[in-house]
Amino acid sequence: MDIKINAVGFSASAQLEDFIQKKLAKLEKYNDAILSVEVALKLEKDDNLENKVAEVNVSIKGQDVFAKKNAKKFEEAIDELYLKFKALAFKY
């Protein structure tokens, strides 16, 4: 499974990228049909505390599944998206 991370408008730390790689790689044990995962990290320009945006697109043999989450930290957003995709993995 290939995991691509794209930080839009900023440079993501190696620590953040490593966290995302390790967390999302776990999805493969729930569904071996996952081909790739694309992650886009963005910062919203507003006064909202939850201005970190993580968008994840998971390609599962013939289908793409997309989810987006705003949070105070990118790690929180990735954790929540991981749980959503983990639950969805059994449906495909």
C-alpha positions, 0 to 999 in steps of 0.5 A: 500500500502506497501512502502519499502525503502532501502539505499544501502551503507549508512544510510538514515535519518529519515527525508528523509525516512519520505519524501519518505513515504509521497510523494509516498503514494500519488500515491494510490489516483491515482490508488488503484491497487498499491500493493507496492512500493520499493525504492532503494537509492544509491550514485554514486562514481563520480565527477558528482553533480547529484550523488544521485540515486533513483530507484523506482519499483511500483507493480500494480496488475500483473505488475511492473513499474520501473523508475530511476532518478539521481539528486543533492538531493534524494528529487529532484529525488523522486519528479520527479519520483513521477510525472512520476508515477502519470502520469502513474497511470492512464494508469494501 
